Amino acid sequence: MHTIKVLIVDDSAVVRQVLSAALAEDSAIEVIGAASDPVFAMERMRARWPDVIVLDVEMPRMDGITFLRKIMAERPTPVVICSTLTEKGAATTMQALEAGAFSIVTKPKVGLKRFLEDTSDDLIATIKAASHANARRLVPLPAVMVTPKLSADAILSASNRAMAETTDRVVAIGTSTGGTQALEAVLTALPRVCPGIVIVQHMPEKFTGAFAARLDGLCQIEVREARSGDRVLPGLALIAPGGRHMLMKRNGAQYHVDVVDGPPVNRHRPSVDVLFRSVAKCAGKNAIGIIMTGMGDDGAAGLLEMRNEGALTVGQDEQTCVVYGMPKEAVKRGAVIKSLPLGAIAGTIAGLKH
């Protein structure tokens, strides 16, 4: 049986030790080395190239971003970023995602050993998904479920029909692994005037603010991290903050968002299912739901609810997904009306009346 060769690059001896021990527990993974910085890592990689690299960002001699860019230029390899959860680290880690990192695993500054032990199953699932990368797409293995998988019922009850009609159009987008690049491709292609957009991108707390700020600097439309009470307006995209759910509501003819606490849904907070259900309830056929690249099935049930309320529903196609997990599950459930390549999604949004 082929084992997944993993190289750990982190200047913390505790991280190297704990991760090596945790990954060694899975027979499908072989830790081929643990280096304290990228210079040592490159020496090891000359002898044996890994299938997946687990990489810290802030390290001596060469930072993780420089190392990542070097890898992607020389021999593209899936890289899982293991980064400290700080405001400063969030901005740096966003650069890693832009440079081609597969995913983020956050680590705290205190209680590190216990945290890494408790989250090792999630990291293993991410590594297994990353190991299936190729030049065209990344195909995930089934995620390892280690916590109860709640549905959107935990946050918002289902509704039989949407509210009375309004003419305002809204767009709801849900995405996960690979979504930072996909969202950039879609949002930067939109004209300044387009329907209001609400977005869930699976991302840890503190990272969504940096992500939204970066997109705002690149796009014609305004992009920002959502706050409770924000209006959903033409030319504005609101991104759910990491660590909290976002719901869309309606007051008369106006849409706004609520940002709320609550348990993870489909093991995610924010959850795409929660957003999509809320949009189905308050916007109905005046909405378009778009599910894009990502691991797992979050959003599939909510997108079906949107379709049942008359919304146009779109799934990113397999050829252009980094991970064809969430759209695939939505297609299987009959939630997707159209499957479109990434490059066609912005045109579909821009073509809506608003």
ABEGO torsion letter per residue (X at the ends): XBBBBBBBBBABAAAAAAAAAAAAABAABBBAEBBABAAAAAAAAAABBBABBBBBABBBGBBAAAAAAAAAAABBBBBBBBBBBBAAAAAAAAAAAAAGBABBBBBBABGAAAAAAAAAAAAAAAAAAAAABBAABBBBBBBBBABBBBBAAAABBBBABBBBBBABBBBBBBBBBGAAAAAAAAAAABBABBBBBBBBBBBBBGAAAAAAAAAAAABABBBBBBBBGBBBBBGBBBBBBBGBBBBBBBBEABBBBBBBBEBBBGGBOBBAAAAAAAAAAAAEAABBBBBBBEBEABGAAAAAAAAAAGBBBBBBBAAABABBAAAAAAAAAGABABBBBAAAAAAAAAABBX
